[in-house]
Amino acid sequence: MIEAFFSTFFGNAQAIAKILMVVLLAGILVRKNIIKQQDIKSLSELTVTIFLPAMIFSNVMVSFNPETKSDWWLFPLIGIFMPLINLGFAILFFPKSFKQNQPVLAISVFQNAAYLVLPIGKLLFPEQFDEFALYNFLFIMGFNPMLWSVGKYLITYNDNYKKPVWTDLVTPPLVANLLAIALVLLKVNTYVPAIIMEPIALTGSATVPVATFVLGATIGGISFSKFPPVWVTIRVLIIKFLLIPIAMLLVIKILHLSYSLFVAFLVIEAAAAPATNLMVMVRKYGGNLQLTGSLMLIMYLAALLFMPLWITIAQLYI
């Protein structure tokens, strides 16, 4: 059991460490004033308006085939309801100050559903990775619209925040996701020539490194002497890395699911660190940059311990 724990722990730690190395490099470049704040803002704009929509559109158009997987609809539903249920848990910990803690709730609720989960799946399930990746793409069909609507609303709150109208929630990633799903369901995607899809896929491939770099550059620009209050940080850690994973394991037990690739995927999603796109949103749309950046740093360091812990528990006890 100890050997299994450490094997899983170091496998997951390696995947997360790769991301943290990029974050560290970007942070150093900002600290040394090699990368300017305007450069970070420009990268954020490109990520939200071009790179991420291209990645979403190409992945859904190419990987999604509803005819070969009859239960495909289950994954988008999980992607929709998981953050809503998580939000319900999180509100219980911040009942009297919802608006002031909206950014904290977003970090507690929305996980890095693809950028972090995919490399971990690649390391843990190399022979089943194609199926694992399909689970992920189907999941983010439901998750991404929630992230870029509810998540965007929560993370961009500030003292001068204006009440949103529905058009504020319509972002390029959300449009790309819904458009690609519609084209696949209408079976129009097969008629889109490779000369169009290949450049879109190539453009989308820049999303992960650029978004991770933006995260690191933003964290590098914050003041490390101004961390969030200890009690706020503890509550976020409890929600993100204890309450949500335990709730997922209880659901798996109640449904009498045995350990499988599907179960492993659910546990990884439940225990994943916060979404890097939350930082991109703050950069592009505004919000509490200091709070978001400092909490992100703490959560990713904590993920080095908690992610492999919950994956190991699932493997040994389910």
PAZA-887738 format. One record per residue: residue in three letters; y, x, z of N, C-alpha, C, CB in turn. Coordinates in steps of 0.2 Angstrom, whole numbers. Atoms other than C-alpha are relative to their C-alpha. Glycine has a CB too. Layout:
BEGIN
{"ALA",{Y,X,Z},{Y,X,Z},{Y,X,Z},{Y,X,Z}}
...
//
This chain:
BEGIN
{"MET",{-6,4,0},{0,0,0},{6,4,0},{0,-5,6}}
{"ILE",{-6,-4,0},{12,14,4},{1,4,-6},{-1,5,6}}
{"GLU",{-1,-3,7},{8,23,-12},{3,-5,-5},{-7,2,-2}}
{"ALA",{-3,5,5},{11,7,-22},{7,-1,1},{-4,-7,1}}
{"PHE",{-8,1,-2},{28,5,-13},{4,5,-3},{1,-1,7}}
{"PHE",{-4,-6,2},{34,22,-17},{0,1,-7},{-3,6,4}}
{"SER",{1,-1,8},{27,22,-35},{5,-5,-3},{-7,-2,-2}}
{"THR",{-5,5,3},{37,6,-38},{7,1,2},{-2,-7,3}}
{"PHE",{-7,-1,-2},{52,11,-28},{3,6,-5},{0,3,7}}
{"PHE",{-2,-5,4},{54,27,-38},{1,-2,-7},{-4,7,1}}
{"GLY",{0,2,6},{51,19,-54},{7,-4,-1},{-6,-5,-2}}
{"ASN",{-6,4,0},{65,6,-51},{6,4,2},{0,-6,5}}
{"ALA",{-5,-4,-2},{76,19,-43},{2,4,-6},{-1,5,6}}
{"GLN",{-1,-4,6},{75,29,-59},{4,-4,-5},{-6,3,-3}}
{"ALA",{-4,4,5},{81,15,-70},{7,-1,2},{-4,-7,-1}}
{"ILE",{-6,1,-2},{95,11,-59},{5,6,1},{0,-3,8}}
{"ALA",{-4,-6,0},{100,29,-57},{3,2,-7},{-5,6,3}}
{"LYS",{-2,-2,7},{102,31,-76},{7,-4,-1},{-5,-3,-5}}
{"ILE",{-7,4,1},{116,17,-75},{5,3,5},{-2,-7,2}}
{"LEU",{-5,-3,-4},{124,25,-60},{2,7,-2},{-4,0,7}}
{"MET",{-3,-7,2},{125,42,-68},{5,-1,-5},{-6,3,-4}}
{"VAL",{-5,1,4},{135,34,-82},{6,-3,4},{-2,-6,-5}}
{"VAL",{-6,2,-4},{146,25,-69},{3,6,3},{-3,-5,6}}
{"LEU",{-3,-5,-3},{148,41,-60},{4,5,-5},{-5,5,3}}
{"LEU",{-3,-4,5},{153,51,-76},{7,-4,-1},{-4,1,-6}}
{"ALA",{-6,4,2},{166,37,-80},{5,1,6},{-2,-7,-2}}
{"GLY",{-5,0,-5},{173,37,-63},{3,7,1},{-4,-1,7}}
{"ILE",{-2,-7,0},{175,56,-63},{6,1,-5},{-5,5,-1}}
{"LEU",{-5,0,6},{184,55,-80},{7,-3,2},{-3,-3,-6}}
{"VAL",{-6,4,-2},{196,42,-73},{4,4,6},{-1,-7,3}}
{"ARG",{-3,-3,-5},{199,52,-57},{4,7,-2},{-5,2,5}}
{"LYS",{-3,-6,3},{203,68,-67},{6,-2,-5},{-5,4,-4}}
{"ASN",{-5,2,5},{215,57,-78},{-1,2,-7},{7,3,2}}
{"ILE",{1,-1,7},{206,61,-94},{-1,-7,-3},{-7,4,0}}
{"ILE",{0,7,2},{203,42,-96},{6,-3,3},{-7,-3,1}}
{"LYS",{-6,3,-3},{219,32,-94},{-2,-7,1},{6,1,-5}}
{"GLN",{1,7,-1},{220,14,-88},{0,-4,-6},{5,-2,5}}
{"GLN",{0,4,6},{225,8,-105},{-6,1,-4},{6,3,-4}}
{"ASP",{7,-1,3},{209,16,-112},{-5,-5,3},{-2,7,1}}
{"ILE",{5,4,-3},{199,6,-100},{1,-8,-2},{0,0,8}}
{"LYS",{-1,6,2},{208,-10,-104},{-2,-2,-7},{8,-2,1}}
{"SER",{2,1,7},{205,-8,-123},{-7,0,0},{3,6,-4}}
{"LEU",{7,1,0},{187,-5,-120},{-3,-7,3},{-3,6,4}}
{"SER",{2,7,-3},{186,-21,-109},{1,-5,-6},{4,-1,6}}
{"GLU",{-1,5,6},{194,-31,-124},{-5,1,-5},{7,2,-2}}
{"LEU",{5,0,5},{182,-24,-136},{-7,-2,2},{-1,8,-2}}
{"THR",{6,2,-3},{167,-27,-125},{-1,-8,0},{-1,2,7}}
{"VAL",{0,8,-1},{172,-46,-122},{0,-3,-7},{5,-2,4}}
{"THR",{-2,4,7},{178,-50,-140},{-5,2,-5},{7,1,-2}}
{"ILE",{4,-3,6},{166,-39,-151},{-7,2,2},{4,5,-3}}
{"PHE",{6,-3,-2},{152,-29,-143},{-5,-5,3},{0,6,4}}
{"LEU",{5,4,-4},{144,-42,-131},{-2,-6,-5},{3,-2,6}}
{"PRO",{2,5,4},{145,-57,-143},{-4,2,-6},{7,-3,-3}}
{"ALA",{5,-2,6},{137,-47,-157},{-7,1,3},{3,7,-3}}
{"MET",{6,-1,-3},{123,-42,-145},{-4,-6,1},{0,4,6}}
{"ILE",{3,6,-2},{120,-59,-139},{-2,-4,-7},{5,-5,3}}
{"PHE",{1,3,6},{121,-66,-157},{-7,3,-4},{6,0,-5}}
{"SER",{5,-3,4},{109,-54,-165},{-7,0,4},{1,8,-1}}
{"ASN",{6,0,-4},{96,-54,-150},{-3,-7,-1},{1,1,7}}
{"VAL",{2,7,1},{95,-73,-151},{-3,-2,-7},{5,-5,2}}
{"MET",{2,1,7},{94,-74,-170},{-6,3,-2},{6,2,-4}}
{"VAL",{6,-4,2},{80,-61,-171},{-6,-2,4},{2,7,0}}
{"SER",{5,0,-5},{70,-63,-155},{-3,-7,1},{2,3,6}}
{"PHE",{2,7,-2},{70,-82,-152},{-4,-4,-6},{6,-4,2}}
{"ASN",{4,4,5},{56,-92,-161},{-3,-5,4},{-6,5,-3}}
{"PRO",{3,6,-4},{53,-109,-153},{-7,-2,-2},{5,-5,0}}
{"GLU",{6,2,2},{38,-112,-163},{-6,4,3},{-1,0,-8}}
{"THR",{6,-4,-2},{27,-98,-156},{0,0,8},{1,7,-2}}
{"LYS",{0,0,-7},{32,-101,-138},{2,-7,2},{5,5,4}}
{"SER",{-1,7,-1},{31,-120,-133},{4,-1,6},{-6,-4,0}}
{"ASP",{-4,1,-6},{38,-118,-116},{6,4,1},{-5,2,6}}
{"TRP",{-6,-4,0},{53,-108,-121},{6,-3,3},{2,2,-8}}
{"TRP",{-6,4,-3},{65,-121,-115},{0,1,8},{-1,-7,-1}}
{"LEU",{1,-1,-7},{59,-117,-97},{5,6,2},{-7,1,3}}
{"PHE",{-4,-6,-2},{68,-100,-97},{8,-1,0},{-2,6,-5}}
{"PRO",{-8,2,0},{86,-106,-102},{1,-5,6},{2,-3,-6}}
{"LEU",{-1,5,-6},{84,-120,-88},{0,4,6},{-5,-5,0}}
{"ILE",{0,-5,-6},{80,-106,-75},{6,4,0},{-6,4,0}}
{"GLY",{-7,-4,0},{95,-96,-81},{6,-5,2},{1,2,-7}}
{"ILE",{-6,5,-2},{106,-112,-79},{0,-1,8},{0,-6,-4}}
{"PHE",{1,2,-7},{99,-117,-62},{0,5,5},{-6,-5,1}}
{"MET",{0,-6,-5},{97,-100,-53},{6,1,2},{-3,6,-4}}
{"PRO",{-6,-2,-3},{115,-96,-52},{3,-6,4},{5,2,-5}}
{"LEU",{-2,6,-3},{119,-114,-47},{-3,-1,7},{-1,-7,-4}}
{"ILE",{4,0,-6},{106,-114,-33},{3,6,5},{-7,1,0}}
{"ASN",{-3,-6,-3},{112,-96,-28},{7,-2,3},{0,6,-4}}
{"LEU",{-7,2,-2},{130,-103,-27},{0,-4,6},{4,-3,-6}}
{"GLY",{0,4,-6},{125,-116,-15},{-2,4,6},{-6,-5,-1}}
{"PHE",{1,-4,-5},{117,-103,-4},{6,4,3},{-6,5,-1}}
{"ALA",{-6,-5,-1},{133,-92,-5},{5,-4,4},{2,3,-6}}
{"ILE",{-6,4,-3},{145,-106,-1},{-2,-1,8},{0,-7,-3}}
{"LEU",{2,1,-7},{135,-109,16},{3,6,4},{-7,0,1}}
{"PHE",{-2,-6,-4},{141,-91,21},{7,0,0},{-3,6,-3}}
{"PHE",{-7,0,1},{159,-94,16},{3,-7,0},{3,4,-6}}
{"PRO",{-2,7,1},{162,-113,20},{7,-1,1},{-4,-3,6}}
{"LYS",{-7,2,-1},{180,-112,26},{5,3,-4},{1,1,8}}
{"SER",{-5,-3,4},{188,-101,14},{-3,1,-8},{1,7,3}}
{"PHE",{3,0,6},{180,-105,-3},{5,3,-5},{-2,-7,-3}}
{"LYS",{-4,-3,5},{195,-101,-14},{2,7,1},{7,-4,-1}}
{"GLN",{-2,-7,-1},{200,-85,-6},{-6,5,-1},{3,1,7}}
{"ASN",{6,-4,0},{182,-79,-7},{-4,-1,-7},{-5,-2,5}}
{"GLN",{4,2,6},{178,-85,-25},{-2,7,-4},{5,-3,-5}}
{"PRO",{3,-6,2},{177,-67,-31},{-6,3,3},{5,6,0}}
{"VAL",{6,-2,-4},{165,-63,-17},{-6,-4,-2},{1,0,7}}
{"LEU",{6,4,2},{154,-78,-22},{-3,2,-6},{3,-7,0}}
{"ALA",{3,-2,7},{153,-72,-40},{-4,6,1},{6,1,-5}}
{"ILE",{4,-6,-1},{147,-55,-35},{-7,-2,4},{4,5,4}}
{"SER",{6,1,-4},{134,-63,-23},{-5,-4,-4},{2,-5,6}}
{"VAL",{4,5,4},{128,-76,-36},{-3,3,-7},{4,-6,-1}}
{"PHE",{1,-2,7},{128,-68,-53},{-3,7,-1},{6,-1,-5}}
{"GLN",{3,-6,0},{116,-54,-56},{0,4,-7},{-8,0,1}}
{"ASN",{0,-4,6},{115,-40,-70},{-7,-2,-3},{0,7,1}}
{"ALA",{6,3,3},{102,-51,-80},{-3,4,-6},{2,-7,-2}}
{"ALA",{3,-3,6},{100,-40,-95},{1,8,0},{3,-2,-6}}
{"TYR",{-1,-7,0},{108,-23,-94},{-4,4,5},{7,2,1}}
{"LEU",{4,-4,-5},{98,-18,-78},{-7,-2,0},{3,-2,7}}
{"VAL",{7,2,-1},{83,-29,-79},{-4,3,-6},{0,-8,-1}}
{"LEU",{4,-3,6},{78,-23,-97},{-3,7,1},{4,-1,-6}}
{"PRO",{2,-6,-1},{77,-5,-93},{-6,1,6},{5,5,2}}
{"ILE",{5,0,-5},{67,-9,-77},{-7,-2,-3},{2,-4,6}}
{"GLY",{6,2,3},{55,-19,-87},{-3,5,-4},{2,-7,-4}}
{"LYS",{3,-5,4},{53,-5,-99},{-4,5,4},{6,3,-4}}
{"LEU",{3,-5,-4},{48,7,-85},{-6,-3,3},{5,2,5}}
{"LEU",{5,3,-4},{37,-5,-76},{-6,-3,-4},{2,-5,5}}
{"PHE",{5,3,4},{28,-14,-90},{1,2,-8},{1,-8,0}}
{"PRO",{0,-2,7},{28,-3,-106},{-4,-3,-5},{-1,8,0}}
{"GLU",{5,3,5},{13,-11,-114},{2,-7,-1},{-7,1,2}}
{"GLN",{-1,7,1},{20,-29,-111},{8,-1,-1},{-2,-3,6}}
{"PHE",{-7,1,0},{38,-25,-114},{3,-5,-5},{3,7,-1}}
{"ASP",{-2,5,5},{40,-35,-130},{1,-7,3},{-4,0,-6}}
{"GLU",{0,7,-3},{35,-51,-120},{5,0,6},{-7,-1,3}}
{"PHE",{-5,0,-6},{46,-46,-105},{7,-1,-3},{-1,7,4}}
{"ALA",{-7,1,3},{61,-44,-117},{1,-7,-2},{1,5,-5}}
{"LEU",{-1,7,2},{58,-61,-124},{1,-4,6},{-7,-2,-4}}
{"TYR",{-2,3,-6},{58,-68,-107},{7,0,2},{-4,2,6}}
{"ASN",{-6,-1,-2},{74,-60,-104},{5,-3,-5},{2,8,0}}
{"PHE",{-5,3,5},{83,-66,-120},{0,-7,1},{-3,2,-7}}
{"LEU",{0,8,-1},{77,-84,-117},{4,-1,6},{-7,-2,0}}
{"PHE",{-3,2,-6},{83,-83,-99},{8,1,-1},{-2,5,5}}
{"ILE",{-8,0,1},{101,-77,-104},{3,-5,-4},{1,7,-2}}
{"MET",{-2,6,4},{102,-91,-116},{4,-5,5},{-5,-3,-4}}
{"GLY",{-3,5,-5},{105,-102,-101},{5,4,5},{-5,-3,4}}
{"PHE",{-4,-4,-5},{112,-88,-89},{7,2,-3},{-4,6,2}}
{"ASN",{-7,-3,2},{126,-81,-100},{5,-6,0},{-1,2,-7}}
{"PRO",{-5,5,0},{135,-98,-103},{2,-1,8},{-3,-6,-3}}
{"MET",{-2,1,-7},{135,-100,-84},{4,6,3},{-6,-1,5}}
{"LEU",{-4,-6,-2},{141,-82,-81},{7,0,-3},{-4,6,-2}}
{"TRP",{-6,0,4},{155,-84,-94},{4,-6,1},{-1,2,-7}}
{"SER",{-4,6,-2},{161,-101,-87},{1,0,7},{-4,-6,-3}}
{"VAL",{0,0,-7},{157,-103,-69},{2,7,3},{-6,-3,3}}
{"GLY",{-1,-7,-2},{156,-84,-66},{7,2,-1},{-5,5,-3}}
{"LYS",{-7,-2,2},{173,-81,-75},{5,-4,4},{1,-2,-8}}
{"TYR",{-4,4,-5},{181,-95,-65},{1,3,7},{-2,-7,0}}
{"LEU",{0,-3,-6},{176,-87,-49},{3,7,1},{-7,0,3}}
{"ILE",{-2,-7,-1},{179,-69,-52},{7,1,-1},{-5,4,-4}}
{"THR",{-7,-1,2},{196,-71,-59},{5,-3,4},{1,-2,-8}}
{"TYR",{-5,3,-4},{204,-80,-45},{4,5,3},{-4,-4,6}}
{"ASN",{-5,-4,-4},{220,-72,-37},{5,-5,3},{3,5,-5}}
{"ASP",{-5,4,-4},{235,-78,-27},{4,-4,-5},{4,4,4}}
{"ASN",{-4,4,5},{244,-84,-43},{-5,-4,-5},{4,5,-4}}
{"TYR",{4,3,4},{229,-92,-50},{2,-8,-2},{-7,0,3}}
{"LYS",{-2,7,3},{232,-108,-61},{-7,-4,-1},{4,0,-6}}
{"LYS",{6,4,1},{220,-122,-62},{-2,0,-7},{1,-8,2}}
{"PRO",{2,-1,7},{209,-120,-77},{-1,-6,-4},{-7,4,0}}
{"VAL",{2,5,5},{207,-131,-92},{-6,2,-3},{6,-2,-5}}
{"TRP",{6,-2,3},{191,-132,-101},{0,5,-5},{-3,-7,-3}}
{"THR",{0,-5,5},{197,-121,-115},{0,7,3},{7,-1,-4}}
{"ASP",{0,-6,-3},{199,-107,-103},{-7,3,1},{3,0,7}}
{"LEU",{7,-2,-1},{180,-107,-101},{-4,2,-6},{-4,-6,4}}
{"VAL",{3,-1,6},{177,-105,-119},{1,7,-2},{2,-5,-6}}
{"THR",{0,-7,2},{174,-86,-122},{-4,2,-6},{-1,4,7}}
{"PRO",{4,-2,6},{168,-76,-137},{-8,0,2},{2,6,-2}}
{"PRO",{7,0,-1},{151,-73,-128},{-3,-6,1},{-1,4,7}}
{"LEU",{2,7,0},{149,-91,-124},{-1,-3,-7},{4,-4,4}}
{"VAL",{1,3,7},{152,-96,-142},{-5,3,-4},{7,1,-4}}
{"ALA",{5,-3,4},{141,-83,-149},{-7,-2,2},{0,8,1}}
{"ASN",{6,2,-2},{127,-88,-138},{-2,-7,-2},{0,-1,8}}
{"LEU",{1,7,2},{128,-107,-142},{-1,0,-7},{6,-4,2}}
{"LEU",{1,1,7},{130,-104,-160},{-6,3,-3},{6,5,-4}}
{"ALA",{6,-2,2},{115,-93,-162},{-6,-4,2},{-1,7,4}}
{"ILE",{5,5,-2},{104,-105,-152},{0,-6,-5},{1,-3,7}}
{"ALA",{0,5,5},{110,-119,-164},{-3,2,-7},{7,-3,-1}}
{"LEU",{3,-2,6},{106,-109,-179},{-7,1,0},{4,7,-2}}
{"VAL",{7,-1,-1},{89,-105,-173},{-4,-7,0},{-2,4,6}}
{"LEU",{3,7,0},{85,-123,-169},{0,-4,-6},{3,-4,6}}
{"LEU",{-1,4,7},{91,-129,-186},{-3,4,-5},{8,0,-1}}
{"LYS",{3,-4,5},{81,-115,-194},{4,3,-5},{-6,-4,-3}}
{"VAL",{-5,-3,5},{96,-108,-203},{0,8,1},{7,-3,1}}
{"ASN",{-1,-7,-1},{94,-91,-195},{-4,4,-5},{-3,2,7}}
{"THR",{4,-4,5},{80,-86,-208},{4,1,-6},{-6,-4,-1}}
{"TYR",{-4,0,6},{93,-88,-222},{5,5,1},{2,-6,-2}}
{"VAL",{-5,-5,0},{105,-75,-215},{-3,7,-2},{2,0,8}}
{"PRO",{3,-6,3},{102,-59,-225},{1,6,5},{4,2,-6}}
{"ALA",{0,-6,-5},{99,-42,-216},{6,4,-1},{-6,4,-2}}
{"ILE",{-6,-4,1},{114,-35,-224},{6,-3,5},{3,-1,-7}}
{"ILE",{-5,2,-5},{124,-46,-212},{-2,1,7},{1,-8,-1}}
{"MET",{3,0,-6},{112,-46,-197},{0,7,3},{-6,-3,1}}
{"GLU",{0,-7,-2},{110,-27,-196},{6,3,2},{-3,4,-6}}
{"PRO",{-6,-3,-3},{128,-22,-194},{2,-4,6},{6,-1,-5}}
{"ILE",{-2,4,-6},{130,-36,-181},{-4,3,6},{-2,-7,0}}
{"ALA",{4,-3,-5},{115,-29,-171},{2,7,2},{-7,0,-3}}
{"LEU",{-3,-7,-1},{122,-11,-173},{6,0,4},{1,4,-7}}
{"THR",{-6,1,-4},{138,-17,-166},{-1,-2,7},{5,-5,-3}}
{"GLY",{2,3,-6},{130,-26,-152},{-4,6,4},{-5,-5,0}}
{"SER",{3,-5,-4},{120,-10,-147},{5,4,4},{-4,4,-5}}
{"ALA",{-5,-3,-4},{136,-3,-140},{2,-3,6},{7,1,-4}}
{"THR",{-2,4,-6},{137,-16,-127},{-2,3,7},{-3,-7,0}}
{"VAL",{2,-2,-7},{127,-9,-113},{3,7,2},{-8,2,-1}}
{"PRO",{-3,-6,-2},{134,9,-113},{8,-1,1},{-1,5,-5}}
{"VAL",{-7,1,-1},{152,3,-115},{1,-4,6},{3,-4,-6}}
{"ALA",{-1,4,-6},{151,-11,-102},{-2,4,7},{-5,-6,0}}
{"THR",{1,-5,-6},{143,2,-90},{5,5,1},{-7,3,-1}}
{"PHE",{-5,-5,0},{156,14,-94},{7,-3,3},{2,3,-7}}
{"VAL",{-6,4,-3},{170,1,-90},{-1,-1,7},{1,-7,-4}}
{"LEU",{1,1,-7},{162,-3,-74},{1,7,4},{-8,-2,2}}
{"GLY",{-1,-7,-3},{162,16,-69},{7,2,0},{-5,5,-3}}
{"ALA",{-7,-2,1},{179,19,-75},{5,-4,5},{3,-1,-7}}
{"THR",{-4,4,-5},{186,4,-65},{-2,2,7},{-2,-8,-1}}
{"ILE",{1,-2,-7},{177,9,-49},{3,7,1},{-8,1,1}}
{"GLY",{-3,-7,-1},{183,27,-52},{8,-1,1},{-1,4,-6}}
{"GLY",{-7,1,-1},{201,20,-52},{2,-4,6},{3,-4,-6}}
{"ILE",{-2,4,-6},{200,10,-36},{1,5,6},{-5,-5,2}}
{"SER",{-1,-4,-6},{205,17,-19},{-6,-1,5},{7,-2,4}}
{"PHE",{6,1,-5},{190,21,-8},{2,0,7},{-4,7,-1}}
{"SER",{-2,1,-7},{200,20,7},{1,-8,2},{7,4,2}}
{"LYS",{-2,7,-1},{202,1,5},{-6,-4,-2},{6,-2,-5}}
{"PHE",{7,3,1},{184,-6,6},{1,-7,3},{-6,3,3}}
{"PRO",{0,7,-2},{181,-25,9},{-1,0,8},{-4,-5,-3}}
{"PRO",{2,1,-7},{180,-31,27},{-8,1,1},{2,-6,3}}
{"VAL",{7,-1,-1},{163,-26,35},{-4,-7,0},{-1,4,7}}
{"TRP",{4,6,-1},{158,-44,39},{-1,-3,-7},{4,-5,5}}
{"VAL",{0,2,7},{162,-49,21},{-6,3,-4},{7,0,-4}}
{"THR",{5,-4,4},{151,-35,14},{-7,-2,3},{2,7,1}}
{"ILE",{6,2,-3},{137,-39,26},{-3,-7,-3},{0,0,8}}
{"ARG",{2,6,2},{137,-57,21},{-2,0,-8},{6,-5,1}}
{"VAL",{2,-1,7},{136,-52,2},{-6,3,0},{6,4,-4}}
{"LEU",{6,-4,1},{122,-40,5},{-6,-5,3},{0,6,5}}
{"ILE",{6,5,-2},{112,-54,15},{-1,-5,-6},{3,-4,6}}
{"ILE",{1,5,5},{115,-67,1},{-3,3,-6},{7,-3,-3}}
{"LYS",{2,-3,6},{112,-55,-14},{-7,3,1},{4,6,-2}}
{"PHE",{6,-4,-1},{97,-44,-7},{-5,-3,5},{2,7,1}}
{"LEU",{5,3,-4},{89,-55,6},{-1,-7,-1},{3,1,7}}
{"LEU",{1,7,0},{92,-74,5},{-3,-2,-7},{7,-3,1}}
{"ILE",{2,2,6},{91,-75,-14},{-8,2,-2},{5,2,-6}}
{"PRO",{7,-2,1},{75,-65,-16},{-5,-3,4},{-1,8,1}}
{"ILE",{5,3,-5},{66,-73,-1},{-1,-7,-3},{3,-1,7}}
{"ALA",{0,6,3},{71,-90,-9},{-5,0,-6},{7,-3,-2}}
{"MET",{4,0,6},{63,-85,-25},{-8,1,1},{2,6,-5}}
{"LEU",{7,-1,-2},{47,-79,-17},{-3,-6,3},{-1,6,5}}
{"LEU",{2,6,-3},{46,-95,-7},{-2,-5,-6},{5,-3,4}}
{"VAL",{1,4,6},{47,-105,-24},{-6,2,-3},{6,0,-5}}
{"ILE",{6,-2,3},{34,-95,-31},{-7,-1,4},{0,8,-1}}
{"LYS",{6,2,-5},{22,-98,-16},{-1,-7,-1},{2,3,7}}
{"ILE",{0,7,0},{26,-116,-16},{-4,-3,-7},{7,-4,1}}
{"LEU",{3,2,7},{21,-118,-35},{-7,4,-1},{5,3,-5}}
{"HIS",{7,-4,1},{5,-107,-32},{0,4,-6},{-5,-6,1}}
{"LEU",{0,-4,6},{10,-95,-45},{-3,7,2},{7,1,-3}}
{"SER",{3,-7,-2},{-1,-79,-45},{4,5,-4},{-8,0,-3}}
{"TYR",{-5,-6,3},{7,-62,-49},{-2,1,-7},{-2,6,4}}
{"SER",{0,-1,8},{10,-60,-68},{6,3,-2},{-2,-7,-3}}
{"LEU",{-6,-2,3},{23,-54,-80},{6,-5,2},{-1,2,-7}}
{"PHE",{-5,5,-1},{32,-70,-78},{3,0,7},{-3,-7,-1}}
{"VAL",{-2,0,-7},{32,-69,-59},{4,6,2},{-6,0,5}}
{"ALA",{-4,-6,-1},{38,-51,-59},{7,0,-3},{-4,6,-4}}
{"PHE",{-7,1,3},{52,-56,-71},{5,-4,5},{-1,-3,-7}}
{"LEU",{-4,4,-4},{58,-69,-59},{2,4,6},{-4,-6,2}}
{"VAL",{-2,-4,-6},{58,-57,-44},{5,5,-2},{-7,3,3}}
{"ILE",{-5,-5,2},{67,-44,-53},{7,-3,-1},{-2,4,-7}}
{"GLU",{-6,3,1},{80,-56,-59},{4,-2,7},{-1,-6,-4}}
{"ALA",{-2,2,-6},{82,-63,-41},{3,6,4},{-5,-4,4}}
{"ALA",{-2,-6,-4},{84,-45,-34},{5,4,-3},{-6,3,3}}
{"ALA",{-4,-4,4},{95,-38,-47},{7,1,3},{1,-2,-7}}
{"ALA",{-7,-1,-2},{112,-30,-43},{5,-5,-4},{2,7,-1}}
{"PRO",{-5,5,3},{128,-40,-48},{1,2,-7},{7,1,4}}
{"ALA",{-2,-1,7},{133,-42,-66},{5,5,-2},{1,-7,-4}}
{"THR",{-6,-4,2},{143,-28,-74},{5,-4,-4},{-3,6,-4}}
{"ASN",{-5,4,4},{152,-41,-85},{5,-3,5},{-4,-5,-4}}
{"LEU",{-5,2,-5},{160,-47,-69},{6,4,0},{-3,-1,7}}
{"MET",{-5,-5,0},{170,-31,-69},{4,0,-7},{-3,7,1}}
{"VAL",{-4,1,7},{174,-33,-88},{5,-6,0},{-5,-1,-5}}
{"MET",{-5,6,-1},{181,-51,-84},{6,2,4},{-4,-5,3}}
{"VAL",{-6,-2,-4},{192,-44,-71},{5,4,-4},{-2,3,7}}
{"ARG",{-5,-4,4},{199,-31,-82},{3,-4,-6},{-5,6,-4}}
{"LYS",{-3,3,5},{202,-43,-96},{4,-6,2},{-6,-3,-5}}
{"TYR",{-3,7,-1},{207,-60,-88},{4,1,7},{-5,-5,1}}
{"GLY",{-4,-1,-6},{214,-53,-71},{-5,-2,6},{6,-5,0}}
{"GLY",{4,2,-6},{208,-55,-53},{1,6,5},{-8,0,-2}}
{"ASN",{-1,-5,-6},{206,-44,-37},{-4,6,-2},{-3,-3,6}}
{"LEU",{4,-6,2},{201,-27,-45},{-2,4,5},{5,4,-5}}
{"GLN",{3,-4,-5},{200,-18,-29},{-6,-3,4},{6,1,5}}
{"LEU",{5,3,-4},{189,-30,-20},{-6,0,-5},{2,-8,2}}
{"THR",{5,0,4},{178,-32,-35},{-4,7,-1},{2,-3,-7}}
{"GLY",{3,-6,1},{176,-14,-39},{-3,3,6},{6,5,-2}}
{"SER",{3,-2,-6},{173,-9,-21},{-7,-3,2},{5,0,6}}
{"LEU",{6,3,-2},{160,-22,-18},{-6,2,-5},{1,-8,0}}
{"MET",{5,-2,5},{151,-18,-35},{-3,7,2},{4,1,-7}}
{"LEU",{2,-6,-2},{150,0,-29},{-5,0,6},{5,5,2}}
{"ILE",{4,1,-6},{142,-5,-12},{-7,-3,-3},{3,-4,5}}
{"MET",{6,3,2},{130,-17,-21},{-5,4,-4},{2,-7,-4}}
{"TYR",{5,-4,5},{123,-5,-34},{-3,6,4},{4,3,-5}}
{"LEU",{3,-5,-5},{120,8,-20},{-6,-3,4},{5,3,4}}
{"ALA",{5,4,-4},{111,-5,-10},{-6,-2,-4},{3,-6,3}}
{"ALA",{5,2,4},{101,-10,-25},{-6,5,-1},{3,-2,-7}}
{"LEU",{5,-5,0},{92,7,-25},{-5,-1,5},{4,7,1}}
{"LEU",{5,2,-5},{83,1,-10},{-3,-6,-1},{3,1,7}}
{"PHE",{2,6,0},{82,-17,-11},{-4,-3,-6},{5,-5,1}}
{"MET",{4,2,6},{76,-20,-29},{-7,2,0},{4,3,-6}}
{"PRO",{7,-2,0},{60,-9,-28},{-3,-3,6},{0,7,0}}
{"LEU",{3,3,-5},{57,-16,-11},{-3,-7,-1},{5,-1,6}}
{"TRP",{2,6,2},{56,-34,-17},{-5,-1,-5},{6,-5,-2}}
{"ILE",{5,0,6},{46,-30,-33},{-7,2,3},{2,5,-5}}
{"THR",{7,-2,-3},{33,-21,-22},{-3,-6,4},{2,6,4}}
{"ILE",{3,6,-4},{32,-36,-10},{-3,-5,-4},{6,-3,4}}
{"ALA",{3,5,5},{29,-47,-25},{-7,2,-2},{5,-2,-5}}
{"GLN",{7,-3,2},{15,-36,-31},{-5,0,5},{1,7,-3}}
{"LEU",{6,-1,-5},{6,-34,-15},{-2,-6,4},{3,5,6}}
{"TYR",{1,6,-4},{8,-51,-7},{-1,-7,-4},{5,-1,5}}
{"ILE",{0,6,4},{8,-64,-22},{-7,0,-4},{6,-1,-5}}
//
